[in-house]
């Protein structure tokens, strides 16, 4: 069985590590916030996702329901499922960053990076061929992702330094 030595981060390293982990956790909380918006819009007049309007989809809640109540219920269930997966991705990312990355744990760092990367790699490309990649729709996710990437990069240097000693 292999063992991995772990040493406590020092001064500047611990500050950078805390900052990076905090940014990663903040981004995770932002993913949860986006999930809440997604969830609430399912039950309000907006129905369609944030930033999706008549230019992207030429019908609204009432027209979808009138066309097919079953289709309406199916779309509604997808909204709820996606909001749940967004929230769980955000929670996993925030918890891994705060309780693992902040303490210099590599398994937490790798997992905290892999979780949202996998989610975004699957979800984002599907928006582009259908003209759904509007700033209003993806802007908050891109902002949270930018904060997350900044945190990943800030935390990486002290993580590598701790590994090398």
Residue pairs with C-beta under 8 A, 6 or more apart in sequence:
4 106
6 104
6 105
6 162
7 162
7 165
8 14
8 104
9 17
9 104
9 158
9 162
12 158
13 158
13 161
13 162
14 158
16 154
16 155
16 157
16 158
17 101
17 102
17 104
17 155
17 158
17 159
18 102
19 151
19 154
19 155
20 101
20 150
20 151
20 152
20 153
20 154
20 155
20 156
20 158
21 97
21 98
21 101
21 102
21 151
21 155
22 97
22 98
22 102
22 151
23 147
23 148
23 150
23 151
23 154
24 93
24 94
24 96
24 97
24 101
24 112
24 148
24 151
24 152
24 155
25 93
25 94
25 95
25 97
25 98
25 102
25 151
26 94
26 147
26 151
27 93
27 94
27 116
27 144
27 145
27 147
27 148
27 151
28 89
28 90
28 91
28 92
28 93
28 94
28 95
28 97
28 116
28 148
29 90
29 94
30 90
30 140
30 143
30 144
30 147
31 86
31 87
31 89
31 90
31 93
31 116
31 141
31 144
32 86
32 87
32 90
32 91
32 94
33 90
33 140
34 50
34 86
34 90
34 140
34 141
34 144
35 83
35 84
35 86
35 87
35 90
36 83
36 87
37 50
37 140
38 49
38 50
38 79
38 82
38 83
38 86
39 79
39 80
39 83
39 87
41 47
41 48
41 49
41 50
41 79
42 76
42 79
42 80
42 83
45 61
47 60
47 61
47 64
47 76
48 57
48 60
48 61
49 79
49 137
50 136
50 137
50 140
51 134
51 135
51 136
51 137
51 138
51 139
52 132
52 134
52 136
52 137
53 136
54 60
56 131
56 132
56 134
56 137
59 67
61 72
64 71
64 72
64 75
65 72
85 119
86 119
89 115
89 116
89 119
92 111
92 112
92 115
93 112
93 115
93 116
93 148
96 108
96 109
96 111
96 112
96 115
97 108
97 112
97 151
99 108
100 107
100 108
100 109
100 111
100 112
101 108
101 109
101 112
101 155
101 159
104 158
104 159
104 162
106 159
106 163
109 155
109 159
113 152
116 145
116 148
120 141
120 145
124 133
124 138
124 141
126 132
127 133
127 137
127 138
